[in-house]
């Protein structure tokens, strides 16, 4: 949906750096505990960094972003794949959606299964925007490209509508399961806040207001609630650092927690209090639990596993145990399958691929 960019870019760069320091960390260092909620795991992509794979309403497709060099990509581009054809098929080539221009992120199917919304920097330049220094004073940083805007394209890659053109960052868009609202992150009010709008880009409404980065949001299965990740600088020093970085188009994502609110922004509740980076949340099909990625249990800071937690913050349970990166969980519309990104089974490379499994409650 770490879409971005406030998306997976930081984590892939961080993993690349840390893997260079610890060359054996891309494979399991000890026998992993069973992943009892996951059955019939199948690999869908093979090479490069592939992430934020989100289901079509009919459960037959996934749209995702990739920088696979084997496909001639210089930075993240949007693709769509048929899940059954892609499963364990190294020769399968997904459909290109974004056209290879600019940097793209955070794609999501529109109602009807025939169009995809995504964010792109193409209005700023056809080429990939430069990546700033993402490691300062021992901290990792995310770039917030102000040229990101939201576009809708058909499955042949033809852009049918540009939904935003305001100055600043507009990205991380998802759809309500009711099919009536787009939820996204924007800096149009001066901070990284959550906004909603109608499918045609009208009726804009800001729904979060606290200082800090709010993003990676998704609706609950019935559309009544929203879950998202957020940073909340508290001290004068933290607030000054956050604001100074934001002016430079940067965010430090190393301290984030999971929040839930109603679809209109009311009844805001912090769900996790784990410390470190808790992100990529998604509702369990019951609407009573949340899956998310976290490194809170890692001694070294870069072991991201998927966890599940109740809406009241109780019942924390680890879901994945294999490899040092698992994130972007999303349930299929019928709740029977889960897609996510992982660097498991990458033969000692730094590749991160998309996987799908049957979900076992």
Buried (B, 14 or more C-beta within 10 A) or exposed (E): BBBBBBBBBBBBBBBEEBBEEEEEBBBEEEEEEEBEBBEEBBBBBBBBBBBBBBBBBEBBBBBBBBBBEEBEBEBBBBBBBBBEEBBEBEEBEBBBBBBBBBBBBBBBBBBEBEBBBBBBBBBBEEEBBEEEEBEEEEBBBBBBBBBBBBBBBEBEBEBEBBBBEEEBBBBBBBBBBEEEBBBBBBBBEEBBBBBBBEBEBEEBEBBBEEBBBBBBBBBBBEBBBBBBBBBBBEEEEBBEBBEEBBEEBBBBBBBBBBBBBBBEBEEBEEBBEBEBBBBBBBBBBEBEBBBBBBBBEBEEBBBBBBBBBBBEBEEBEBBBBBBBBBBBBBBBBEBEBBBBBBBBBBEEEBBBBBBBBBBEE
